[in-house]
Structure formats: structure tokens, C-alpha cells
Amino acid sequence: MKINEIEDGIQNHKIKSPDTYNDVINMTVPFYMLYQKIMQGVTTIQQDIYQINNSELDVLASLLLSGGKDHILSPTKLYERLIFTSGAITKVLKKLEEKQYILRIDNIHDKRSKLVQITPLGKDICQKALKDVILYEVKYFDILTQEEKKSFQHILLKMLKVF
């Protein structure tokens, strides 16, 4: 969809359904469209090149970046960080274990649960996928000046603090 089509669609909404219109739509519609475009590209990279989904990459990245020097976290820490349910994290961990991207290791502090550790293969896939995803995302933000990037980040963080 072209920019003028977005603007025309918003104006059309304002005219045809004034009771459901609010000026915030001028920001939310382009925001959601940008998010959707970026996520479609990211998903394509993850699935077509690395055969992983967003949840799997999130888990691998959490292990790589937050799991200490041994890249180990408990399933509870993972689902707290990623806002997953315990059932959802279990499914993702099973898939990652089948792909040999993680190991489930005994937890000496709690015999009822196993810890999760990224494997060298998982680390390699994660680093390559993250690099490609970030290079893709850079294309969208390179058109902004450094000042615009700082402002955009400031605004997003400010908005995230609301709830």
C-alpha cells in the first residue's frame, strides 16, 4: 500500500465512521503497517534461511545474551523474559532440542526441573540469524538521521512506560 493510499484510507474512515475515528489513527495505522512489513521480512529470513520461528530465535537469543558464560537459563527464567506461558515454552524447547540447538541439563538446585543450555550449533544459528535480521531491520531505520533515531527510541520507550 502506498503512502497516499494510507492517508486516503484514514480520511475515508474519518468520513464514513466518525464515531470510531480518533486522530491517533494517523499514527497507529502507519505504525502497524511498518511493524507488519518488518515482521514479514524477519519471518521470511528466519524460516527460509534458518528454519526457525520467532519464538525459537527469541529463546536462543535469551540463552546467548542472558544465560551467563555457560549460556544456561531455567525454563521459568526463559518464559518470564519472553512473556511465554509455561506450556508454550515447553513446546519451543522441545523443537529446539530436536534440532539440537539446546540441551536440557540437570538442575542441581531443583531435581524437578532441567536447565536449558544453548549448544554450539544453536549459538552459531542464533548469531547468524540475529545478524541477518538486524541487517534487514537496519534498512528501515537508515533513512532516519541520528537525531530522529534518538527521538524515535525516546518516544517508544516513553510510550512503553504507560502500561
C-alpha positions as a printed NumPy array, in Angstrom:
array([[  0.   ,   0.   ,   0.   ],
       [  1.34 ,   3.436,  -0.935],
       [  1.576,   6.353,   1.488],
       [ -1.213,   8.32 ,  -0.22 ],
       [ -3.468,   5.237,  -0.034],
       [ -2.857,   5.048,   3.711],
       [ -3.718,   8.714,   4.124],
       [ -6.8  ,   8.345,   1.907],
       [ -7.923,   5.301,   3.913],
       [ -7.611,   7.226,   7.168],
       [ -9.603,  10.155,   5.755],
       [-12.204,   7.721,   4.456],
       [-12.509,   6.255,   7.945],
       [-12.958,   9.748,   9.39 ],
       [-15.783,  10.499,   6.951],
       [-17.588,   7.144,   6.906],
       [-17.297,   6.252,  10.581],
       [-16.705,   9.415,  12.627],
       [-17.834,   7.67 ,  15.823],
       [-14.901,   5.247,  15.593],
       [-12.359,   7.796,  14.381],
       [ -9.69 ,   9.381,  16.529],
       [ -6.591,  11.34 ,  15.444],
       [ -4.431,   8.619,  16.999],
       [ -5.254,   6.531,  13.909],
       [ -2.916,   8.836,  11.955],
       [ -0.087,   7.293,  13.971],
       [ -1.285,   3.783,  14.719],
       [ -2.141,   2.74 ,  11.172],
       [  1.318,   3.608,   9.748],
       [  2.949,   2.154,  12.884],
       [  1.162,  -1.188,  12.5  ],
       [  1.853,  -1.268,   8.77 ],
       [  5.563,  -0.664,   9.356],
       [  5.63 ,  -3.314,  12.076],
       [  3.89 ,  -5.779,   9.762],
       [  6.321,  -5.104,   6.895],
       [  9.34 ,  -5.529,   9.149],
       [  7.98 ,  -8.704,  10.765],
       [  7.12 , -10.255,   7.395],
       [ 10.714,  -9.775,   6.262],
       [ 12.134, -11.026,   9.544],
       [  9.88 , -14.087,   9.462],
       [ 10.973, -14.849,   5.899],
       [ 14.646, -14.682,   6.891],
       [ 14.093, -16.883,   9.933],
       [ 12.009, -19.514,   8.167],
       [ 13.54 , -19.613,   4.692],
       [ 17.202, -19.36 ,   5.659],
       [ 17.358, -20.788,   9.188],
       [ 14.175, -22.892,   9.501],
       [ 13.327, -21.359,  12.866],
       [ 10.426, -19.232,  14.003],
       [ 10.435, -16.028,  16.007],
       [  9.827, -17.807,  19.327],
       [ 12.727, -20.174,  18.734],
       [ 15.084, -17.311,  17.888],
       [ 13.895, -15.411,  20.973],
       [ 14.75 , -18.384,  23.19 ],
       [ 18.159, -18.883,  21.57 ],
       [ 18.944, -15.17 ,  21.853],
       [ 17.897, -15.128,  25.509],
       [ 20.208, -18.033,  26.25 ],
       [ 23.043, -16.455,  24.301],
       [ 22.689, -12.969,  25.75 ],
       [ 21.313, -13.591,  29.258],
       [ 22.449, -17.062,  30.194],
       [ 25.789, -16.165,  31.722],
       [ 29.099, -17.525,  30.485],
       [ 27.649, -21.037,  30.063],
       [ 24.502, -19.721,  28.298],
       [ 22.169, -21.523,  30.718],
       [ 18.741, -20.452,  31.98 ],
       [ 15.861, -22.208,  33.665],
       [ 12.639, -22.625,  31.673],
       [ 10.979, -20.312,  34.221],
       [ 13.52 , -17.535,  33.558],
       [ 13.012, -18.005,  29.827],
       [  9.25 , -17.701,  29.887],
       [  9.427, -14.736,  32.278],
       [ 11.836, -12.929,  29.935],
       [  9.863, -13.753,  26.834],
       [  6.337, -13.473,  28.219],
       [  5.534, -17.056,  27.229],
       [  3.26 , -19.41 ,  29.098],
       [  4.939, -22.444,  30.611],
       [  3.148, -24.633,  28.05 ],
       [  4.359, -22.506,  25.144],
       [  7.97 , -22.538,  26.345],
       [  7.831, -26.325,  26.677],
       [  6.78 , -26.671,  23.02 ],
       [  9.517, -24.315,  21.814],
       [ 12.156, -26.076,  23.919],
       [ 11.139, -29.467,  22.501],
       [ 11.538, -28.158,  18.942],
       [ 14.909, -26.622,  19.725],
       [ 16.082, -29.805,  21.402],
       [ 15.038, -31.863,  18.35 ],
       [ 17.072, -29.509,  16.161],
       [ 19.999, -29.917,  18.574],
       [ 20.136, -26.169,  19.273],
       [ 19.736, -26.643,  23.034],
       [ 20.477, -29.214,  25.716],
       [ 18.35 , -29.942,  28.766],
       [ 20.682, -30.457,  31.717],
       [ 20.097, -31.481,  35.318],
       [ 19.407, -28.709,  37.794],
       [ 21.439, -29.377,  40.944],
       [ 19.258, -26.867,  42.883],
       [ 15.911, -28.34 ,  41.837],
       [ 15.657, -32.004,  40.843],
       [ 12.147, -31.439,  39.446],
       [ 13.313, -29.271,  36.561],
       [ 16.026, -29.219,  33.94 ],
       [ 18.028, -26.217,  32.883],
       [ 18.357, -25.119,  29.271],
       [ 21.723, -24.581,  27.599],
       [ 22.402, -23.431,  24.065],
       [ 24.621, -25.788,  22.039],
       [ 27.46 , -24.632,  19.77 ],
       [ 25.167, -25.314,  16.779],
       [ 22.38 , -23.279,  18.39 ],
       [ 24.814, -20.464,  19.155],
       [ 26.016, -20.438,  15.543],
       [ 22.471, -20.396,  14.109],
       [ 21.382, -17.735,  16.589],
       [ 24.297, -15.42 ,  15.82 ],
       [ 23.859, -15.774,  12.056],
       [ 20.083, -15.295,  12.208],
       [ 20.35 , -12.286,  14.531],
       [ 22.94 , -10.692,  12.257],
       [ 20.736, -11.165,   9.176],
       [ 17.614,  -9.941,  10.974],
       [ 19.379,  -6.83 ,  12.248],
       [ 20.83 ,  -6.085,   8.801],
       [ 17.303,  -6.341,   7.404],
       [ 15.89 ,  -4.04 ,  10.089],
       [ 18.666,  -1.506,   9.5  ],
       [ 17.251,  -0.887,   6.005],
       [ 14.117,   0.61 ,   7.531],
       [ 15.895,   2.847,  10.002],
       [ 18.852,   4.   ,   7.893],
       [ 16.665,   6.689,   6.319],
       [ 16.462,   8.413,   9.71 ],
       [ 19.098,  10.808,  10.984],
       [ 20.852,  10.025,  14.276],
       [ 18.694,  12.662,  15.96 ],
       [ 15.497,  11.131,  14.54 ],
       [ 16.6  ,   7.673,  15.713],
       [ 17.196,   9.008,  19.233],
       [ 13.825,  10.765,  19.234],
       [ 12.048,   7.682,  17.915],
       [ 13.665,   5.492,  20.581],
       [ 12.834,   8.03 ,  23.292],
       [  9.192,   8.209,  22.181],
       [  8.806,   4.419,  22.018],
       [ 10.344,   3.924,  25.46 ],
       [  8.153,   6.687,  26.868],
       [  5.057,   5.023,  25.432],
       [  6.078,   1.605,  26.768],
       [  6.2  ,   3.03 ,  30.304],
       [  2.482,   3.898,  30.179],
       [  1.312,   0.363,  30.902]])
